[in-house]
Amino acid sequence: MTAGATTAGGPPAGRLSWLLLGVLVLAQIGYPLTGGAERARLTVATVCLGWLLSVSHALLTRGLRVAVGLVLVTTGGGLAVEALGVATGVPFGGYAYSGVLGPKLTGVPLVIPLAWTWMAWPAWLAAVRLTRPGAARIGLAAVGLAGWDLFLDPQMVAEGYWSWRDPDPALPGVPDVPVSNYLGWLLFAVLLMALLGPVAGRTAGLAAVRDAPMYALYLWTYAGSVLAHAVFLGLPASAGWGGLAMAVVAGPLAVRLARRRRRSRSGATAPA
């Protein structure tokens, strides 16, 4: 493994993570089949489930410090930057949330900071799997997280969950979300990933034998989002932009895991 490995987290950790991931996938498959208030409730439930999946995985595979550090940096940081964004327009551009996603704190639905944690952890672990500690890891993890927003924002704006005061300039085919939003996501993602290692501790930067559910979460999010946007949600442009951005991490991760699986099979079939 890239930067050493830890064997923390036994079978219960793996079983729980796979179980939560399975429920999450089913919830996301159900998203295109719903609408209106029912879809909004499913969205909130999905985000809460994703947060629980990432935090419980961090806790069970790496311990309390890593889980607490993950929550402080990504959930706490997510709330802080969203509150700043709603109040000032920095760093994403001017936007406002509707009341569809539930109770708010400082103008931010309480569920929103949970989404940062949900995808920050698998993006971080993918970068841990692919790179050594340092700037390259932070940059790759940040791109892995920020790339997800090229799916997220167009989808949520289309549902009316939030809106932009001035969406120009925007990416071709995605007229309702300004480019400043994606740049703000990337900037803040770099800050999150730079803080996550020092705050969460050394074991957060070690690949673990029970990280497979997080790799699966990242790859499922990538493939499922491309499919959903292109086929079910009528958002082909965001399918393309998001597919390109997340592929920076998803592609190498898939290749690395496939090679490892082939090596494992070759070792298992070699004569004694």
Secondary structure, DSSP 4 states (H G I P E B T S, - for coil): -TT-EE----HHHHHHHHHHHHHHHHHHHHGGG--HHHHHHHHHHHHHHHHHHHHHHHHHHH-HHHHHHHIIIIIIHHHHHHHHHHHH-TTT-SEEE-STT--EETTEETTHHHHHHHHHHHHHHHHHHHS-TTHHHHHHHHHHHHHHHHHHHHHHHHHTSEEES---SB-TT-TTSBHHHHHHHHHHHHHHHHHHHHHH-GGGGSEETT-HHHHHHHHHHHHHHHHIIIIISS-HHHHHHHHHHHHHHHHHHHHHHHHHHHHHHHHHHS--
